[in-house]
């Protein structure tokens, strides 16, 4: 299924990067301030402190960035528990994670697909690009989440675009290492499921979290009921407007030649939970900004990866913020099945 939206032409590559979320802002009032920064990879492992707290290992593999206090059981203010972060803003000890991606070869074996640094995120050790955006209307009050806040977006069991809880995912197929094609906003070649063609320059995927909160519940039993997506303001049940958080990741799919693709014509990439369609992409967020740093950034309508009064660090420093794996899966080897025994499904 292709995404049919406005396509901009004539923009420079740098402009394209800076405005990548313009067409995806979930607000009909227009696009305003946008923070965009990198968070390097600090672990890839089977842990999920929201959906499966305390379970080691969790059901499937995740790619995790942010503060180094990430573990199987996370409660309270994680911003006070981490000693370092992989993010450019060194006061952001939040954790952001989503499933790992695997390649399934024609002989049925699997291998983990590495993540590469996104365009404009120089020197990062893979990881996730994080966006915090605000609407154009400066009269709209944007409130940063409080300590202890967390949420999930997407349904890992979704196998169709209209499945219950399916997130608004956008995939882009790059033809080369220069991030081409890369039109501004959402291109008419973008898809909501895995691209069918070979993508030698990688596959980029992004996902938006809900931007309206009930104002009182830090987390709900299903990790979603306390938040909603507001497309023209927030509903009365969830009146607090949050900054729009989007995650964007580029996977190095070009390292897997087409000679290894399945012979039946199906595309070979699957999410770690066994999703062969791409509709089951999902992501988790645990707030961990220090003090009022995110609120100050939102109030200033900060842009990109610089903000007056907020501390930043070189990406090389973030790259050194790692944590030992609690669950060790061989990410370099070909394996006969997905970690956790997850079975690939398409329906």
C-alpha positions as CSV (number, residue, x, y, z in Angstrom):
1,X,0.0,0.0,0.0
2,X,1.6,3.3,-1.1
3,X,1.2,6.5,0.8
4,X,-0.3,9.2,-1.4
5,X,0.5,12.6,0.0
6,X,2.1,15.8,-1.1
7,X,5.5,15.6,-2.6
8,X,7.9,18.5,-2.5
9,X,10.6,19.1,-5.2
10,X,13.7,21.2,-5.5
11,X,14.8,21.0,-1.9
12,X,18.4,20.4,-1.0
13,X,19.4,17.2,0.7
14,X,19.9,19.1,4.0
15,X,16.6,20.8,3.8
16,X,14.9,17.4,3.2
17,X,16.4,16.0,6.3
18,X,15.4,18.9,8.5
19,X,11.8,18.8,7.2
20,X,11.4,15.1,7.1
21,X,8.4,15.0,9.4
22,X,6.5,18.0,8.0
23,X,3.9,15.9,6.2
24,X,3.6,13.6,9.1
25,X,2.8,16.1,11.8
26,X,-0.4,14.9,13.4
27,X,-2.0,18.3,13.5
28,X,-4.1,20.1,10.9
29,X,-2.9,23.4,12.4
30,X,0.4,23.0,10.6
31,X,4.0,22.2,11.3
32,X,6.0,24.3,13.8
33,X,9.1,23.7,15.9
34,X,11.1,20.5,15.4
35,X,13.8,19.0,17.5
36,X,15.7,16.3,15.7
37,X,18.6,14.5,17.3
38,X,20.4,11.1,17.3
39,X,20.5,8.5,20.0
40,X,23.1,5.9,19.4
41,X,22.5,2.2,20.0
42,X,23.3,1.0,23.5
43,X,21.9,-2.5,23.4
44,X,20.0,-5.0,21.2
45,X,18.4,-7.7,23.3
46,X,15.3,-9.5,24.5
47,X,14.0,-7.1,27.2
48,X,10.7,-5.3,27.3
49,X,10.1,-3.6,30.7
50,X,6.7,-2.2,29.6
51,X,4.9,-5.2,28.0
52,X,6.8,-7.9,29.8
53,X,8.2,-6.3,33.0
54,X,10.6,-8.6,34.9
55,X,10.7,-11.2,32.2
56,X,14.2,-12.3,31.1
57,X,14.2,-12.9,28.3
58,X,11.2,-11.2,26.8
59,X,9.3,-12.5,23.8
60,X,11.4,-10.9,21.0
61,X,14.5,-8.8,20.3
62,X,14.5,-5.0,20.6
63,X,16.8,-2.2,19.5
64,X,17.2,0.2,22.5
65,X,18.6,3.7,22.8
66,X,18.8,6.3,25.6
67,X,19.8,6.1,29.2
68,X,21.9,3.2,30.5
69,X,19.5,2.3,33.4
70,X,17.4,0.3,30.9
71,X,16.5,-3.1,32.4
72,X,13.8,-5.7,32.6
73,X,12.0,-3.8,35.4
74,X,11.8,0.0,35.2
75,X,9.8,2.0,37.7
76,X,9.9,5.5,39.0
77,X,12.1,8.3,37.5
78,X,14.5,6.6,35.2
79,X,16.1,10.0,34.5
80,X,17.6,9.9,38.0
81,X,18.9,6.3,37.7
82,X,21.0,6.5,34.5
83,X,24.6,7.6,34.6
84,X,24.9,8.3,30.8
85,X,22.8,8.5,27.7
86,X,23.4,7.7,24.0
87,X,21.4,10.8,22.9
88,X,22.8,14.1,21.7
89,X,20.9,16.0,24.4
90,X,22.8,14.8,27.4
91,X,19.8,15.6,29.7
92,X,17.6,13.1,27.9
93,X,17.9,9.8,29.8
94,X,14.7,8.6,28.3
95,X,14.5,5.1,26.7
96,X,13.2,4.6,23.2
97,X,13.0,1.1,21.7
98,X,11.4,-0.9,18.8
99,X,11.8,-4.5,17.5
100,X,14.9,-5.6,15.7
101,X,14.8,-6.4,12.0
102,X,15.9,-9.8,10.6
103,X,16.6,-11.0,7.1
104,X,15.3,-14.4,6.1
105,X,17.4,-16.1,3.4
106,X,16.1,-18.5,0.8
107,X,17.4,-21.5,2.9
108,X,15.1,-20.4,5.8
109,X,17.9,-19.1,8.1
110,X,17.8,-15.7,9.7
111,X,20.3,-12.9,10.4
112,X,20.0,-9.7,12.3
113,X,20.0,-6.5,10.1
114,X,22.4,-3.9,11.4
115,X,21.2,-0.3,11.9
116,X,23.2,2.6,10.3
117,X,23.4,6.3,11.2
118,X,20.6,8.3,9.7
119,X,21.3,11.3,7.4
120,X,22.7,14.2,9.3
121,X,23.4,12.2,12.4
122,X,27.2,12.1,12.0
123,X,29.3,9.6,13.8
124,X,26.5,7.8,15.6
125,X,26.8,4.1,16.3
126,X,23.6,3.1,14.6
127,X,20.7,4.0,16.8
128,X,17.4,5.9,16.4
129,X,16.7,9.4,15.3
130,X,14.3,11.1,17.6
131,X,12.0,14.0,16.8
132,X,10.0,16.2,19.1
133,X,7.7,18.5,17.1
134,X,5.1,21.2,18.1
135,X,2.3,22.8,16.0
136,X,2.7,26.0,14.1
137,X,0.2,27.7,16.4
138,X,2.2,29.1,19.3
139,X,-1.0,29.6,21.3
140,X,-1.3,25.8,21.7
141,X,0.1,24.9,25.1
142,X,2.6,21.9,24.9
143,X,3.3,20.0,28.1
144,X,6.2,17.8,28.6
145,X,5.4,14.4,30.2
146,X,6.2,14.0,34.0
147,X,8.7,11.5,35.5
148,X,7.3,8.0,35.4
149,X,5.4,8.6,32.2
150,X,5.6,5.8,29.5
151,X,3.6,4.7,26.5
152,X,3.5,2.2,23.6
153,X,2.4,2.7,20.0
154,X,1.6,0.1,17.4
155,X,0.4,-3.5,17.5
156,X,3.0,-6.2,17.1
157,X,0.4,-8.7,15.9
158,X,-1.0,-6.4,13.1
159,X,-0.7,-7.9,9.7
160,X,-2.9,-5.4,7.8
161,X,-3.0,-1.6,7.6
162,X,-6.5,-1.5,9.3
163,X,-5.7,-3.9,12.1
164,X,-6.7,-2.8,15.5
165,X,-3.9,-0.7,17.1
166,X,-1.8,-0.7,14.0
167,X,0.5,2.4,13.9
168,X,1.0,4.8,11.1
169,X,4.3,3.4,9.8
170,X,6.1,4.9,6.8
171,X,8.8,2.9,5.0
172,X,11.2,4.4,2.5
173,X,13.5,2.4,0.2
174,X,16.9,3.9,-0.5
175,X,18.5,3.1,-3.8
176,X,22.1,4.1,-2.7
177,X,24.2,5.1,0.3
178,X,23.4,8.8,-0.3
179,X,19.9,8.4,1.1
180,X,18.2,8.6,-2.4
181,X,15.5,9.1,-3.2
182,X,14.7,11.6,-0.5
183,X,12.0,14.1,-1.3
184,X,10.7,16.3,1.4
185,X,7.9,15.0,3.5
186,X,6.2,11.8,2.5
187,X,6.9,10.6,-1.0
188,X,4.4,8.8,-3.3
189,X,6.8,5.9,-3.4
190,X,6.7,5.4,0.4
191,X,4.7,2.5,1.8
192,X,3.0,1.5,5.0
193,X,4.4,-2.0,4.7
194,X,7.8,-3.5,3.9
195,X,9.1,-2.4,0.4
196,X,8.8,-5.2,-2.1
197,X,11.9,-4.2,-4.0
198,X,15.6,-4.5,-3.2
199,X,16.8,-1.5,-1.2
200,X,20.6,-1.4,-1.6
201,X,20.9,1.9,0.3
202,X,18.8,0.7,3.2
203,X,15.2,0.8,4.5
204,X,14.1,3.7,6.6
205,X,11.0,3.4,8.9
206,X,9.4,5.9,11.2
207,X,6.6,5.8,13.7
208,X,4.6,8.5,15.6
209,X,3.6,8.3,19.2
210,X,0.2,9.7,20.4
211,X,0.3,13.4,21.3
212,X,-2.6,13.8,23.7
213,X,-2.6,12.6,27.4
214,X,-5.3,12.3,30.0
215,X,-3.2,14.4,32.3
216,X,-3.2,12.0,35.3
217,X,-2.2,8.5,34.4
218,X,1.5,7.8,34.0
219,X,0.8,4.5,32.4
220,X,-2.2,2.3,31.7
221,X,-2.7,-1.4,31.8
222,X,-2.4,-1.7,28.0
223,X,0.1,1.2,27.9
224,X,-2.1,3.0,25.3
225,X,-5.4,4.0,26.9
226,X,-4.0,7.0,28.7
227,X,-2.9,8.6,25.5
228,X,-4.6,9.4,22.2
229,X,-3.6,10.9,18.8
230,X,-5.0,14.3,18.2
231,X,-5.4,15.4,14.6
232,X,-7.3,18.7,15.2
233,X,-6.6,19.4,18.9
234,X,-7.0,16.9,21.8
235,X,-10.2,15.2,22.9
236,X,-11.8,16.2,26.2
237,X,-10.9,12.8,27.6
238,X,-7.2,13.4,26.9
239,X,-6.9,17.2,27.0
240,X,-3.1,17.6,27.7
241,X,-1.2,18.2,24.5
242,X,2.2,16.5,24.4
243,X,5.0,17.2,22.0
244,X,4.7,14.9,19.0
245,X,7.4,12.2,19.3
246,X,8.5,10.3,16.2
247,X,11.2,7.7,15.9
248,X,13.1,7.1,12.7
249,X,15.6,4.3,12.0
250,X,17.6,3.2,8.9
251,X,18.4,-0.5,8.5
252,X,21.4,-1.6,6.3
253,X,19.4,-3.9,4.1
254,X,21.9,-3.6,1.3
255,X,24.3,-6.0,2.9
256,X,22.0,-8.9,1.9
257,X,22.2,-9.6,-1.9
258,X,19.2,-10.4,-3.9
259,X,20.8,-13.8,-4.6
260,X,19.8,-14.7,-1.1
261,X,16.2,-13.6,-1.4
262,X,13.4,-16.2,-1.3
263,X,12.7,-17.8,-4.6
264,X,8.9,-17.3,-4.3
265,X,9.2,-13.6,-4.9
266,X,8.3,-12.5,-1.3
267,X,10.4,-9.7,0.3
268,X,12.8,-11.2,2.9
269,X,12.7,-8.9,5.9
270,X,10.7,-9.6,9.1
271,X,10.4,-7.9,12.4
272,X,11.7,-9.8,15.4
273,X,8.2,-10.7,16.6
274,X,7.6,-12.6,13.4
275,X,5.9,-9.9,11.3
276,X,6.6,-10.4,7.6
277,X,4.3,-7.6,6.5
278,X,5.7,-4.5,8.2
279,X,2.3,-3.5,9.7
280,X,3.3,-4.9,13.1
281,X,6.0,-2.3,13.7
282,X,5.7,-0.8,17.2
283,X,7.7,1.3,19.7
284,X,8.0,2.0,23.4
285,X,8.9,5.2,25.3
286,X,9.8,5.8,28.9
287,X,10.3,9.5,29.8
288,X,13.6,10.3,31.3
289,X,14.5,14.0,30.7
290,X,16.3,15.6,33.6
291,X,14.3,18.1,35.6
292,X,12.4,20.6,33.4
293,X,14.8,20.4,30.5
294,X,12.2,19.1,28.0
295,X,9.6,21.7,29.0
296,X,12.2,24.4,28.6
297,X,13.0,23.1,25.1
298,X,9.3,23.0,24.2
299,X,8.7,26.5,25.5
300,X,11.6,27.8,23.6
301,X,10.4,26.0,20.5
302,X,13.9,24.6,20.0
303,X,15.0,23.3,16.6
304,X,17.2,20.4,15.5
305,X,19.9,19.3,18.0
306,X,20.7,22.7,19.6
307,X,18.7,24.5,22.3
308,X,19.7,27.4,24.5
309,X,20.2,26.3,28.1
310,X,20.2,22.6,27.3
311,X,23.4,20.5,27.5
312,X,24.5,18.5,24.5
313,X,27.3,16.0,23.9
314,X,29.4,14.8,21.0
315,X,28.0,11.7,19.3
316,X,31.3,10.0,20.1
317,X,30.5,10.4,23.8
318,X,27.0,8.9,23.4
319,X,28.5,6.0,21.5
320,X,30.5,5.0,24.6
321,X,27.3,4.8,26.8
322,X,26.6,1.1,26.6
323,X,25.3,-1.6,28.9
324,X,26.0,-5.3,29.2
325,X,23.4,-7.5,27.6
326,X,21.1,-9.3,30.0
327,X,20.2,-11.8,27.3
328,X,22.9,-12.7,24.8
329,X,21.7,-13.6,21.3
330,X,24.3,-14.0,18.6
331,X,23.6,-11.0,16.3
332,X,26.4,-11.9,13.8
333,X,25.4,-15.5,13.1
334,X,22.9,-17.0,10.8
335,X,20.3,-18.7,13.0
336,X,17.7,-21.4,12.2
337,X,14.9,-19.5,13.8
338,X,14.1,-16.0,15.2
339,X,15.3,-15.6,18.8
340,X,12.5,-16.7,21.2
341,X,11.2,-19.1,18.5
342,X,9.0,-16.5,17.0
343,X,7.2,-17.8,13.8
344,X,6.9,-15.5,10.7
345,X,3.3,-14.8,9.7
346,X,1.7,-12.7,7.0
347,X,-1.9,-12.8,8.1
